[in-house]
Amino acid sequence: MYNLYRDASFVTRSVPLSYKTNPGDTPCDKRSVPREDIHLTNYRFTFSYDGTRYHGWESKTNADTVEGRIEAVLSKMVDGDNGKTADVCRENMSADIRDTKTPAKVDIHGAGRTDAGVHARAMVASGRLNTNRTPDEIKDYLNRYLPADICALDVTVAGDRFHARLNATGKIYEYTLYVGLEKPVFDRNYVWCVPQGSVLDVDAMKKAASYLVGKHDFRSFCGNNKMKKSTVRTIYDVEIVKEGDYVRMRFHGNGFLQNMVRILTGTLVEIGYGHMDAEHMPEIIAGMDRQLAGPTAPPHGLCLLKVEYD
């Protein structure tokens, strides 16, 4: 397996992990690859996307994902740059990209794994490319061939040791509720519509949220009951603001467990309804039992706003 933390000179002597092989391919002999033919540079990408029609961020076999779309476009670009295939028209490119059963040759790493239906304003990713294009040219290529619901906001050359997930120090998510009487026709894919006429006690939700701040074991709010790794995380702040018919909850922490923000949201909404007491939040945390927390909020109201780095 390719190690991001090996000396940079190593990548000129072997075939990198970022170049996957197709099923049935004969393993490449490292010695057969001329040193001058491999010029890998580590890049940092920032993407925004509407996750409505995707099965999450992370590449999956036989599933349309955000990462899979991006890797497919970058693979076409790198192949063209190295004379393996000619650049193709947008129509053919789109058809090829939709065939996600074929593994991409370029492998990128996202800062997180947003669930199916979750959105992002600034997802950070990293990956190594064999190309002579400038970062601006890579960005232009991505935006030319990516679908309209995925946008490359920024592409820069990163340090050789930079890894989007391993180097992240914090994330900010926002969950949006709609509490109005009329259907939010144009926002329906980006908000959770609570029952019409429902009244949420925002003050009670704020009080409950205050207990979440700090370093705790958040196992009660983890969607993976078989989680083996540590479920201890630190939440720096939870901000809840009502703006007209919308209630926005912003969670800032050093990291979040699977479905954690959505379960926190579902629990706070139950408290807002009066189905649970705000004062019970410390007991829910201490119990480390998923059954003590509220339901998992729908994915479409959640958006990753920012990934932080030192």
C-alpha positions as CSV (number, residue, x, y, z in Angstrom):
1,M,0.0,0.0,0.0
2,Y,1.3,3.4,-0.9
3,N,2.3,5.4,2.2
4,L,1.7,9.1,2.0
5,Y,4.4,9.7,4.6
6,R,7.2,8.1,2.7
7,D,9.9,10.3,1.3
8,A,8.7,12.1,-1.8
9,S,11.5,10.6,-3.9
10,F,9.9,7.1,-3.5
11,V,7.0,8.0,-5.8
12,T,9.4,8.3,-8.8
13,R,10.5,4.7,-8.2
14,S,7.3,2.8,-8.1
15,V,3.7,2.7,-9.2
16,P,1.6,4.7,-6.7
17,L,-1.6,3.5,-5.0
18,S,-3.4,6.4,-6.5
19,Y,-3.4,4.5,-9.8
20,K,-5.8,1.7,-9.4
21,T,-5.9,-1.2,-11.8
22,N,-8.9,-2.5,-13.6
23,P,-10.2,-6.1,-12.9
24,G,-8.1,-8.6,-14.9
25,D,-5.1,-6.3,-15.4
26,T,-1.7,-7.8,-15.0
27,P,0.1,-6.4,-12.1
28,C,2.6,-3.8,-13.3
29,D,6.3,-4.5,-12.8
30,K,7.7,-1.5,-10.9
31,R,11.0,-1.9,-12.7
32,S,9.3,-1.4,-16.1
33,V,8.2,2.1,-15.3
34,P,10.8,4.7,-16.3
35,R,11.5,7.2,-13.5
36,E,11.0,10.1,-15.8
37,D,7.5,9.0,-16.8
38,I,6.0,9.4,-13.3
39,H,5.7,12.9,-11.9
40,L,3.3,12.8,-8.9
41,T,2.3,15.9,-7.2
42,N,0.1,16.1,-4.1
43,Y,-2.9,18.4,-4.5
44,R,-5.5,19.8,-2.2
45,F,-9.0,20.2,-3.5
46,T,-12.1,22.0,-2.2
47,F,-15.5,21.0,-3.5
48,S,-19.1,22.0,-3.0
49,Y,-21.9,19.7,-3.9
50,D,-25.6,19.0,-3.7
51,G,-25.8,15.5,-2.3
52,T,-29.4,14.9,-3.2
53,R,-28.9,12.3,-5.9
54,Y,-25.7,10.7,-4.6
55,H,-25.1,7.7,-2.4
56,G,-22.8,9.7,-0.2
57,W,-19.2,11.1,-0.7
58,E,-17.1,7.9,-0.6
59,S,-16.6,5.8,-3.7
60,K,-18.6,2.6,-3.7
61,T,-19.0,-0.3,-6.2
62,N,-22.2,0.0,-8.3
63,A,-23.2,3.3,-6.7
64,D,-23.1,6.9,-7.9
65,T,-21.1,8.9,-5.4
66,V,-19.5,12.4,-5.3
67,E,-16.0,11.0,-4.9
68,G,-16.5,8.5,-7.7
69,R,-17.6,11.3,-10.1
70,I,-14.5,13.4,-9.2
71,E,-12.1,10.5,-9.5
72,A,-13.6,9.6,-12.9
73,V,-13.0,13.1,-14.3
74,L,-9.5,13.2,-12.9
75,S,-8.7,9.8,-14.4
76,K,-9.8,11.0,-17.8
77,M,-7.6,14.1,-17.5
78,V,-4.5,12.2,-16.4
79,D,-5.0,9.5,-19.1
80,G,-5.2,12.3,-21.7
81,D,-2.2,14.1,-20.3
82,N,-0.1,11.0,-20.6
83,G,-1.2,10.1,-24.1
84,K,-3.3,7.0,-23.1
85,T,-6.5,8.4,-24.5
86,A,-7.6,11.4,-26.5
87,D,-9.7,14.0,-24.7
88,V,-13.3,13.4,-25.5
89,C,-16.4,15.5,-25.9
90,R,-18.6,16.4,-22.9
91,E,-21.3,14.0,-24.0
92,N,-19.0,11.0,-24.1
93,M,-17.3,12.1,-20.9
94,S,-20.6,12.2,-19.1
95,A,-21.5,8.7,-20.3
96,D,-18.2,7.3,-19.1
97,I,-18.5,9.0,-15.8
98,R,-21.9,7.5,-15.1
99,D,-20.4,4.0,-15.5
100,T,-19.1,3.9,-11.9
101,K,-18.6,0.1,-12.1
102,T,-15.2,0.7,-13.6
103,P,-12.7,1.6,-10.9
104,A,-11.1,5.0,-11.4
105,K,-7.3,5.2,-11.8
106,V,-7.0,8.3,-9.7
107,D,-7.7,7.9,-6.0
108,I,-8.5,11.0,-3.8
109,H,-9.1,11.1,-0.1
110,G,-11.9,13.3,1.4
111,A,-11.8,14.9,4.8
112,G,-14.9,13.0,5.8
113,R,-17.6,10.7,4.5
114,T,-20.9,12.5,4.1
115,D,-24.0,10.2,4.0
116,A,-26.3,9.8,1.1
117,G,-28.3,13.0,0.6
118,V,-26.0,15.2,2.7
119,H,-24.5,18.3,1.1
120,A,-21.2,20.2,1.4
121,R,-20.2,23.8,0.9
122,A,-16.5,23.1,1.3
123,M,-15.4,19.4,1.4
124,V,-11.6,19.2,1.3
125,A,-9.9,16.3,-0.5
126,S,-6.3,15.4,-1.4
127,G,-4.7,13.2,-4.0
128,R,-1.6,12.7,-6.1
129,L,-1.7,13.3,-9.9
130,N,0.7,12.7,-12.7
131,T,0.0,15.8,-14.8
132,N,1.8,18.9,-16.0
133,R,-1.3,21.1,-15.7
134,T,-1.4,24.0,-13.4
135,P,-3.8,24.0,-10.4
136,D,-6.0,26.5,-12.2
137,E,-6.1,24.3,-15.3
138,I,-7.0,21.3,-13.2
139,K,-9.8,23.3,-11.6
140,D,-11.1,24.4,-15.0
141,Y,-11.0,20.8,-16.3
142,L,-13.0,19.5,-13.3
143,N,-15.7,22.2,-13.6
144,R,-15.9,21.6,-17.4
145,Y,-16.7,17.9,-17.0
146,L,-18.2,17.5,-13.5
147,P,-22.0,17.5,-13.3
148,A,-23.8,20.7,-12.4
149,D,-24.3,19.6,-8.8
150,I,-20.6,19.3,-8.1
151,C,-18.2,22.3,-8.2
152,A,-14.4,22.5,-7.7
153,L,-13.9,25.6,-5.7
154,D,-10.2,25.5,-5.3
155,V,-7.2,23.4,-6.4
156,T,-3.7,24.0,-4.9
157,V,-0.4,22.2,-4.7
158,A,-0.1,20.7,-1.2
159,G,2.8,19.6,0.9
160,D,3.9,16.0,0.3
161,R,2.7,14.9,3.7
162,F,-0.8,16.6,3.5
163,H,-3.7,14.3,3.8
164,A,-7.2,15.8,3.9
165,R,-8.6,13.4,6.5
166,L,-5.6,12.7,8.7
167,N,-4.6,16.3,9.0
168,A,-8.0,17.8,9.7
169,T,-8.4,19.4,13.1
170,G,-12.0,20.3,13.1
171,K,-15.3,20.4,11.1
172,I,-18.4,22.6,11.1
173,Y,-21.7,21.2,10.1
174,E,-25.1,23.0,9.9
175,Y,-28.5,21.4,10.1
176,T,-31.5,23.3,8.9
177,L,-35.1,22.8,10.1
178,Y,-38.2,24.3,8.5
179,V,-41.1,25.2,10.9
180,G,-43.3,27.2,8.6
181,L,-46.9,26.6,7.6
182,E,-46.3,26.6,3.8
183,K,-44.3,23.9,2.0
184,P,-40.8,25.1,1.2
185,V,-41.0,24.1,-2.4
186,F,-37.6,25.4,-3.4
187,D,-35.8,24.4,-0.2
188,R,-37.3,21.0,0.2
189,N,-34.0,19.1,-0.6
190,Y,-32.1,21.1,2.0
191,V,-34.3,21.3,5.1
192,W,-36.1,19.0,7.4
193,C,-39.7,20.0,7.4
194,V,-41.0,19.4,10.9
195,P,-44.8,18.8,11.1
196,Q,-46.7,22.0,10.1
197,G,-47.8,24.0,13.0
198,S,-45.3,22.5,15.3
199,V,-43.8,24.8,17.9
200,L,-40.2,24.1,18.9
201,D,-39.0,25.3,22.3
202,V,-35.7,26.8,21.0
203,D,-34.6,27.9,24.4
204,A,-34.9,24.3,25.7
205,M,-32.9,23.1,22.7
206,K,-30.2,25.6,23.5
207,K,-30.0,24.5,27.1
208,A,-29.7,20.9,26.1
209,A,-27.0,21.7,23.5
210,S,-24.9,23.4,26.2
211,Y,-24.3,20.0,27.8
212,L,-22.8,18.7,24.6
213,V,-19.9,21.2,24.6
214,G,-16.6,19.7,25.8
215,K,-14.8,16.4,25.5
216,H,-17.2,13.5,26.0
217,D,-17.8,9.9,24.9
218,F,-20.5,10.3,22.3
219,R,-21.3,6.6,21.9
220,S,-25.0,7.3,22.5
221,F,-25.0,9.4,19.3
222,C,-23.1,7.0,17.1
223,G,-25.0,5.3,14.3
224,N,-22.6,2.3,14.2
225,N,-23.4,0.0,17.2
226,K,-20.3,-2.1,16.4
227,M,-17.9,0.8,16.5
228,K,-14.5,-0.5,17.8
229,K,-12.5,2.7,17.7
230,S,-12.8,5.5,20.3
231,T,-16.1,7.3,20.4
232,V,-14.6,10.2,22.4
233,R,-14.9,13.6,20.6
234,T,-14.7,17.2,21.5
235,I,-17.5,19.7,20.6
236,Y,-16.4,23.3,20.8
237,D,-19.7,24.9,20.2
238,V,-23.3,24.4,19.3
239,E,-25.2,27.4,18.0
240,I,-29.0,27.3,17.5
241,V,-30.7,30.3,15.8
242,K,-34.2,30.8,14.6
243,E,-34.5,32.9,11.5
244,G,-38.2,33.3,10.5
245,D,-39.5,29.9,9.5
246,Y,-36.0,28.3,9.7
247,V,-34.1,26.9,12.7
248,R,-30.4,26.5,12.0
249,M,-28.2,24.4,14.3
250,R,-24.4,24.7,13.8
251,F,-22.1,22.1,15.3
252,H,-18.4,22.8,15.6
253,G,-16.1,20.0,16.8
254,N,-12.8,18.2,16.3
255,G,-14.6,15.3,14.6
256,F,-17.9,13.5,14.4
257,L,-19.0,9.9,14.5
258,Q,-21.1,8.1,11.9
259,N,-24.5,9.9,11.8
260,M,-23.6,11.8,15.0
261,V,-24.8,15.3,13.9
262,R,-28.0,13.8,12.6
263,I,-28.7,11.9,15.9
264,L,-27.8,15.0,17.9
265,T,-30.2,17.0,15.8
266,G,-33.0,14.4,16.2
267,T,-32.4,14.4,20.0
268,L,-32.6,18.2,20.2
269,V,-35.8,18.3,18.1
270,E,-37.4,15.8,20.5
271,I,-36.4,18.1,23.4
272,G,-37.8,21.1,21.4
273,Y,-41.1,19.2,21.1
274,G,-41.1,18.5,24.9
275,H,-40.9,14.8,24.4
276,M,-37.6,14.8,26.3
277,D,-36.2,17.0,29.0
278,A,-33.2,19.2,28.4
279,E,-31.8,18.2,31.8
280,H,-31.6,14.6,30.7
281,M,-28.9,15.3,28.1
282,P,-26.0,14.6,30.6
283,E,-27.7,11.2,31.4
284,I,-27.9,10.4,27.7
285,I,-24.2,11.1,27.2
286,A,-23.2,9.2,30.3
287,G,-25.4,6.2,29.4
288,M,-23.3,5.5,26.2
289,D,-26.4,3.8,24.8
290,R,-27.8,4.6,21.4
291,Q,-31.3,3.8,22.6
292,L,-31.2,6.7,25.1
293,A,-30.9,9.3,22.3
294,G,-33.5,10.6,19.9
295,P,-34.1,9.5,16.3
296,T,-31.7,10.1,13.4
297,A,-32.7,13.3,11.5
298,P,-33.1,12.9,7.7
299,P,-29.9,13.5,5.7
300,H,-31.0,16.3,3.4
301,G,-31.1,19.0,6.1
302,L,-27.4,18.5,6.8
303,C,-24.5,20.4,5.2
304,L,-20.7,20.4,5.8
305,L,-19.7,24.0,6.0
306,K,-16.0,23.9,6.7
307,V,-13.0,21.6,7.4
308,E,-10.3,23.1,9.6
309,Y,-6.5,22.6,9.5
310,D,-3.7,24.0,11.6
